[in-house]
Amino acid sequence: MEENIQGPGEDLSPEILKRALKAFKKRLKLTALDEDSRLGRGAFSAGAQGICAIQPPNQYPLAVWAELCRQGKLRHSGHGLYELPKAK
């Protein structure tokens, strides 16, 4: 699937930001489901925290993720990982 995404220095359309956030949420959900379904974890094992930050889909440039962070829709966790902001 080929995306028409602007290069650096150009304004990012709200539609692209919306699609990028939707793709991020879908990847976060699938990553969490994959982690939860792993074999070998005992029911009584301590420290099961789950997935909270992921690497965003690479179909979108870093400028998209930086803009979503600036808008408060995502939070940069460091080392190329992003997470949804904490609910207040």
N, C-alpha and C positions, 0 to 999 in steps of 0.2 A: 504494500500500500504506500504510494508515494504522497508525501505531504508537501504542500506549497507553503513553506515557512520562510519569512523574511530573514535576511542576513542581519549582521550586527549594525546598529545605528538606525534601523528602521523601526517604526512603531509596530508593536505587536497588537494584532486585532483581538478584540474580546472573544471572538469565536475560537481562535487558536488557543488562547489561555484557557477557555472553558474545556476544549477537547483535551488539552494537556493535563488539566486537573482531573478530568474524568479518567484518563488513561493511568494517571498516578494512583488514584483511589482503587482502580481495578487491579493494578499490579500489587498494591499493598494488601488487598483482600486475598488475592490468590497466593501470595507469599505466606500470609498468616495461615491460610487453610493448609498449605503444603507443610508448614512447620508443625501444625497441630496434628497432622495425620502421620507423622513419622513413627516408624516402628522402633521399639526398643526403649521407649520412655515409660517408666513405671507410673502407675496411678498415684503412688505415694511419694514420688520424687519431689524434692524441694526446689524452689527457685524457678518454677515455670512462669516466666514473665511474658513470653510471646514476642512477636515482632512489632516494633514501634517505628523504626526508620528503615528506609530502603533507598537504593540507588534509583533515580527516576528513569523512565523510559528514554532511550537514546534517540528516539525519532524526533525529539525536540531539542533545540539548542539550549545552552546554559542560560542564555538571556531570558528564556521563557520561565525557567525555574526561579531565577533571580527576581523577575517581575512578580511572580506569584508570592514569593517571600515578602517582597516590598508591600504587597497588598494585604499581607497577613493571612493568606489562605494556606501557606505552607511555612515550615520552619526549617532552616538549615541546621543539621545536627553535626556537621563537620565531616571531613574525609569523603566528601561527595555524596553523603546521605541526607535525605530530607524526610520530614515527618509532618503529620497534620498537627496544627496547633492544639494545645491542651484546651479542653472545654472549661469555661469559667463557671 
